[in-house]
């Protein structure tokens, strides 16, 4: 079969390149969805952002920067500034 054959469905198991064995595959760091989510300011409602921030001043600063670059919601900005001031 060739690539110009209109009925060609792709490589067969015999044509496919062998996959790396577990010993050959590089180890990837294990990152859970929750951990990767925790590194980024979530998009969404004010309630969602504030839940992510909690009392964490570093997160509040990151969320405030993101908000100033994004939607610029005055209510959220005020709440984040209060967290930073406390």
N, C-alpha and C positions, 0 to 999 in steps of 0.2 A: 504494500500500500504506500501511497505517496501523499505529500501535503497537497497536491493538486486534485486528488481524488475527492469528489463531492461526498462520498460516503465514508471518508476517513474519520474515525472517531477519536483519534489520539493514539499515543504510544501504548503498546501492550505491556504487560508485565515484563516480558522478555526484553523489550526495547528500553524500558525505564532504567535510569541510572540508579545504582544501589544507594540506599540511604546510609548515613553515617551510623555506625554502631554506637551504643551508649558510651563505650570507652573512648571513641574518637570525638564525640560531640563535646563542644566546650560547655563548661558549667555556667548556666545563667543564674543570676541572683534570683532568689525566690522573693517576689514582691506580691503581697496580697492586694486585692482590690481596695481594701480599706486603707492600707498604707499609702498606696499611690494617690488615693483620693485625699488623704490627709495632707499631702504636700502642696496641693493646689487650692486656691480660693474657689469654692463652688459657685457655679452660676445658678441663679434662681431667685427665689423670694428673699426678702429681707430676713424673714424668720430662718430660712435655710442658712444664710451667711452668718447670722448671729449665733445659731446653734453650733456651727463649725468653729467660730471664734471662741465662744465660751468666755473665760476670763484671761485668755492668753494674749498678752500684749504684742508678741511677735506676729501672731495671726491677725490681730486687730490692725496692726500697721500694714501688713500685706493686703488685707481686705480693703483698707482705706485707700491705698495706692491703686488697687484694681478698680475701685469704685470711682476714683477721680479720673482714671483713664477710660472708664466705661460709661455706665448709665448716669452717674452723678446724682443718685437719689439723696436728697437732703436729709430725710429721716434716717437712713442707714448711716450716712456720714456723721450725723450728730451722735448716734449711738456708739459708733466706733471711736469717735473723739472722746466720749465720756469714759469708755473702757481704757483708753490710753492715758487719760488724766487721773484715773484712780490709782 
